[in-house]
Amino acid sequence: MNRSTFRTAAVTGAVLALGFAASGCASHRFVRDQVQVVDTRVTGVEGTAGQALERANAAHKLAEGKFLYEVVLSDDSMKFPTDQHALSPEAEARLAELVQRLRAENRNVYLEIQGHTDATGDEAYNEALGEARAEAVRRYLSRGGVALNRMATISYGETAPVAPNDTPEGRAQNRRVAIVVLS
């Protein structure tokens, strides 16, 4: 091989090597850029998927606690006197009927026992009185055989009236306990 051919081959080899090196860097950069684009898309999908999963879990919880029916203890036999939370004999009879109904239905249900008051008295007192009314009902149902882990109490106090609080009749309707039966 003569010198000029060797030089041409060396220059050609160097140009080819530089070409490969340059194309390797360009390829590496291209791959890195494409991976970044894909990562951004995947991160976006993961965020959307996470939000969808949260919505699905919330819907599942709602479906788990499907409303069956509500028993409101506010008729004449179930009205609570002002400032009282003790159950009357008539109230106990109504609750005994509910216990029998629950046994007859033989379903796994969950009870939310809601205590309510009228608007007389201060808000904190009414909150405590509503809780005491709901607890009185929960204790009675427990003695009747309803499992404690299937019941929860909540007090709405004076915040959820069903009648105006400006008449004695309206206040009497507001002094109540509601039992929401969920499946």
N, C-alpha and C positions, 0 to 999 in steps of 0.2 A: 504494500500500500504506500503510495507516495504521500508526500507531506501535505499536499493540497487536499487530497481525498481524506486524509486523516483529520485535517483541520475542519473540513466540511462536515465530516461525520461527527466530530467533537462538538461543533457548533450546533448541528442538528440535534444531537443527543442532549446538549444543554438546553436548547429551546424546547425540546420535548419534555425534558425533566421539569423545566420551569412551567410548562403548560400543564403538566400533571399536578404539580404542586399548587399552581394557581387554581386549577379546576377543583382540586381537593379542598382547598380553603373555601372556594365558592360553594362546593357541594356541602361542606360541613356547615357553613353559615346558612345555606338554604334549608338544610335539615333542621338546624336549630330554630330557625324562624317558623318552619312548618310545625314543629313540635310545640312551640309557644302558642301558635294559633289553636292547635288541637287542645292543649292544656286549658286555654281560656274557654273554649267551648265546653269541655268536660266540666270545668268548675261551674260554669253557668248552668249546665244540666244538673249537676249535683245539687246546686242551690235550689233550682226549681223542683227537683225530685224531693229534696228535704222539706220544702214547703208543702208539696202534695202529700207527703207522708204525714206531716202534722195535721193537715186538713182531714185526711183519712182516719187518723187516730181520734180526732175530735168527733167525727161522724160516728165512729164505732162506739165511743162512750155514750153518745146520745142514743144510739140504737140499743145499747145495753140497758139503759134506763128507760125503756119504752113505757109511756104512760098507759096504765090500764083503767083506773078509775080513781075518783076522789070521794072520800067520806068527810063531810063537814059536820062537825059537832057544834051546831049553833041553833038548832031548833029549841023549842021551849024546854024540852027535857035536858038539853045540853048547854044551855047558856050559863055562863059563869057569873055569879054575883060580882059586883064591884069589889076590887081588891082581893079576890079569892082565887085559889087555884085547886082547891079540893074538889074531887069528883062527887057529884050527887049520886044517890042510888039509881036514878033514871039514866044518868050518864054511864054508870057501870053496866047497866042492862044493855044499853046500845053498844058498848064496847064488847060485851060478851057475845052479842049477835055478830059483830065483825069477826071476832076470833072464830066462831063457828063457821062463818062464811069462808074465811081463809083456810080452815081445815078441810072443808068440803071441796073447795077448789083444788086443794093439794098441789099448789104451784109454788115454785121458788120465787117469792116476791120480796121486794124491798119496800119498806115503809118510810116515808118522810113525814114526820109529825111536826106540823107548823103551829106555833102558838101565836095568838093575836090578842090585842087589847083595844079598848077604846082610847080616846085622846085625853081623858082626864088624868091628871098626874103628870109628873115630869118624865121626859123621854127615857132616861136611864132606868127609872123605876118600872116603866111599862115594858122595857126590853127584858128586865129580870122577871117580871110577872108573866110575860108571854112564854119565856123559857120554863118557868115553874109549871105552867099549865101543860105545856108539851111534855115535860118530864113526868107529870102525874099520869098522863095517858100512856106514855112508854112503860112506866112501871106496871100499870094495870095489865097492859098487853103482854108484858114479860111474864107476869104471874099466870096469865092465861095460856102460856105455852109458845108465844112468839119469840123466836131467838133474838137476843140482844144485837147480834151482829147483822141482823136484817132490818134494824131500825136506826134512824137518826132523828135528832130533834133540831129545830131551828126556831128562833123567835123573830117574828116580824114586829113585835110590839105594836105600836100605833101606826106603823108606816103603810099598812095595806088594808085600809078600811073597806067594807063592803056596803056601808051605809053612811050617811052624814052623821057626824058626831054632835050635831047641834040639838038633837032630841033624845029623850031617854030611850025611845024605841030603837033609834039608830045606834046609840052607844051599846045597847044590849046585843044587837046583831053583830057588832064588832068584837065582842068578848067571846071568842070562839077558838076551837082547835080544828084544823083541817088535817086529814090524813090522806096523803097522796100515795097510791099503791102503784108501784112500778114493777115491771117484769124484767 
